[in-house]
């Protein structure tokens, strides 16, 4: 069997005579297909082949490949949609590929592989440790800090992860950062995070570095609630304790947040999620540096400091945020 390629079309023939007949009868034009049939064919071809091969076949195919309807239908079939149905993508093809590529770029976010993937920057006190346990159903393992500052980091190479410079510069997709952290009930602790968008020379272009979050040791004194939080979003997730929402006091002083949980016992767990989204950060972003950590504030030997897990860095369609 021979395969003959001409004008992007593949013909399979049984023998040389049939092959010659096909060539003689081929007039250099592809048969016209109904639009619905052509679109259905393209929907069943690998998306990269659609863009890199099928789009080059002829002018008519190029128009279909470039159409919003093709990629909108592809998104529908594969379950990609915006969180807000009233906000539709300006470019459905870009939206599709960003959704398809979306994943956590942090390696070993939940201590499943010990400290592999992480660079230890500070290892104070009794150093970093890993513990097991149910942290509000968000993880079964987490990193734990000690009585002196413990910090660790990861450097993400965006091009190595498949995000070409032309994509990052032209479209500047949203970069979503999140991190789960939790204090012990019986010991005060401090949490820190810093995320930098870096250029080719690894110099910062944009930076997210909120003030440290301070958790006091058990405390039942009352504070006035102030609606001030640092840059980013804090999501408080008590475990099976809806009344804890009403008892949680947030007090801000000197740009630090203090949390008090008068209803918590030593058997209850509380975890928080820090989230930040980089948008309109300009051209030149090639790397992302993620740094986090903390310590306990009682200077107790062992591992009584802040606990962190499930760190995440994702490249997302901006309309999806």
C-alpha positions, -999 to 999 in steps of 0.1 A, spaced: 0 0 0 13 34 -9 4 68 6 5 98 -17 4 133 -3 -8 162 -24 -23 195 -13 -25 182 23 -48 153 12 -38 116 18 -48 89 -7 -44 52 1 -42 29 -29 -39 -8 -33 -14 -9 -61 7 12 -84 -20 13 -112 -46 26 -88 -21 51 -75 -14 64 -111 -52 66 -117 -57 88 -87 -29 111 -97 -42 114 -133 -77 123 -121 -67 147 -94 -72 183 -106 -54 200 -77 -86 210 -60 -101 195 -29 -137 184 -30 -161 209 -14 -175 197 18 -205 211 36 -194 234 64 -211 212 90 -192 181 78 -158 199 76 -163 213 111 -172 179 125 -141 164 109 -119 191 124 -135 185 158 -122 149 157 -86 158 149 -60 166 175 -62 204 182 -25 210 175 -29 192 141 -59 214 134 -38 245 138 -5 234 124 -16 212 95 -53 215 86 -52 253 87 -27 252 59 -47 231 35 -66 258 18 -83 292 23 -117 276 31 -102 253 58 -82 282 73 -115 302 77 -131 273 95 -101 267 118 -100 305 126 -137 307 134 -150 311 169 -177 285 163 -152 256 159 -134 264 192 -166 273 211 -180 239 202 -147 222 211 -148 239 245 -184 228 250 -176 191 242 -146 190 265 -163 209 293 -143 241 293 -164 271 303 -161 304 321 -172 307 358 -194 336 347 -217 327 318 -222 364 310 -185 369 303 -175 352 271 -139 349 257 -129 373 230 -107 346 214 -122 311 218 -92 293 204 -69 310 229 -94 302 257 -95 266 246 -57 261 246 -52 279 279 -78 257 295 -63 226 281 -28 235 293 -40 247 327 -23 228 355 -4 234 387 31 244 378 44 239 414 62 206 418 54 185 448 30 210 463 17 188 492 49 171 505 41 138 487 77 135 476 94 149 507 112 181 497 120 173 461 114 202 438 118 228 466 149 249 474 154 255 511 162 291 516 161 293 554 160 263 577 159 278 612 151 262 646 147 225 642 144 230 605 116 222 581 96 190 588 68 170 571 38 158 590 7 137 581 -28 144 590 -62 157 577 -58 194 571 -94 203 566 -98 178 538 -73 198 517 -42 175 521 -29 145 540 6 158 543 20 193 549 53 211 555 58 224 590 80 252 602 99 255 635 108 282 661 131 302 638 123 313 602 119 285 576 115 295 540 115 275 508 110 284 471 105 271 435 115 288 403 92 281 373 105 284 338 75 292 317 89 283 283 99 249 297 63 245 308 50 252 273 42 289 276 61 305 248 73 341 251 51 353 223 20 340 241 30 355 274 38 389 258 9 392 234 -19 379 256 -7 381 292 -29 354 305 -39 356 342 -13 340 366 -32 326 396 -13 320 429 -28 301 458 -14 286 490 -30 268 519 -17 274 554 -28 268 590 -16 275 626 -16 252 655 -43 260 681 -18 259 711 10 280 696 13 313 679 28 314 645 36 336 615 31 330 578 49 347 549 45 345 511 63 363 482 57 356 445 77 374 418 72 375 380 107 376 365 122 386 331 148 367 311 175 379 334 155 368 364 148 404 375 114 411 391 88 427 368 59 423 393 58 412 429 31 400 454 45 402 489 18 409 515 27 416 552 31 386 574 0 370 588 3 366 626 -17 340 646 -18 345 684 -17 316 708 -51 307 723 -69 339 732 -104 348 741 -102 385 744 -124 406 722 -113 428 693 -131 451 671 -135 439 636 -120 460 608 -127 453 571 -91 456 560 -70 428 545 -37 427 526 -35 423 489 -50 391 478 -79 371 493 -81 351 525 -106 322 525 -113 309 560 -124 273 560 -134 259 594 -141 222 595 -177 214 602 -181 244 625 -205 269 609 -207 288 642 -170 295 641 -176 320 614 -194 342 639 -167 338 665 -137 345 643 -123 380 651 -101 396 625 -81 426 638 -56 446 617 -28 466 634 3 480 617 -7 462 584 -7 428 601 -36 405 606 -43 388 639 -67 359 642 -84 347 674 -106 316 676 -123 315 710 -145 285 701 -117 263 688 -105 233 709 -72 215 704 -89 189 683 -103 213 658 -85 223 626 -86 255 606 -70 262 573 -68 293 552 -62 299 516 -42 329 502 -51 337 466 -37 364 443 -41 370 405 -15 387 384 -31 406 354 -19 431 329 17 426 340 33 437 307 56 419 284 88 401 293 76 376 320 97 344 316 99 329 351 78 328 383 95 326 417 73 313 445 85 317 481 67 309 514 73 298 550 72 312 585 78 302 621 62 298 655 61 328 678 66 310 711 101 297 704 91 261 713 115 233 703 101 211 676 76 219 649 49 242 662 51 268 635 29 276 605 19 246 583 17 250 545 5 227 517 -12 225 483 7 255 469 -4 264 433 6 285 403 -16 283 373 -18 301 339 -55 308 332 -77 325 307 -82 361 320 -119 359 314 -121 328 336 -111 348 367 
